[in-house]
């Protein structure tokens, strides 16, 4: 595939620089190659989200432990493991929540948006939070819509989301966010995981004002039950049109067995159910079965072809580990730029 110019890459995918065509396998059933998988040196652990910072050539990790650690790391290489560069503690006032449970993040210049998972209680609500990336101070707490709030027989289940947060808009457009639960709402179908769009109506400042939520459709979970959605990437086509969602799913089975999948969906509108266009078993790719929770675009391994970065949550369990994997799409030489 011929290399693509940087301005075109930025235009195609929005918040970073990838593109729908070059990121994905071609044909889709060609699958993925595991370029690298390493154990992350011990620091806080509990890593639930990852975001690649292309400009600084580093990645950020968010821990879901009570300390709320957000840390920047070097990329691994043939010469060494990732190395922590710096970190900060995200601070949530006790009046907002007794404990931060950060599960997903979106970098926005000197700010960071975090999805905090709830426990169906007033002292630990599920929230969308805005923080300063320089100090870790909380700048804003946004409650979730009524249908997602805990009432008898309704809302998110305990420890079931929100689990995913991604930039929905392209880079040149006003900021919009996509949020996903981990599991279905209590009042919803048992195999459909709901989505939310967060946006700022005209006249509101995305750097200061709280966003408003719009209910979108849902994603149909993999067959077999027990699956949870842990992260989502929004992929825009080259030309104007609806984006697609590359999603990361996990399932736990006793004793200490993990199943992991990547699944590609269309973005479903309100009232619609997104059916997977393709799915890939990560164990078949050679990725260690683990509690893989975070998904991000990664650096190019070939000109114009971004990689994928995945991070696992060790749950502070001595029988698990914090791991970083880097995947590259298999692409046939016959695949062009728009395929």
Order of alpha helices (4+ residues) and beta strands (2+ residues): alpha-alpha-beta-beta-beta-beta-beta-beta-beta-beta-beta-beta-beta-beta-beta-beta-beta-beta-beta-beta-alpha-beta-beta-beta
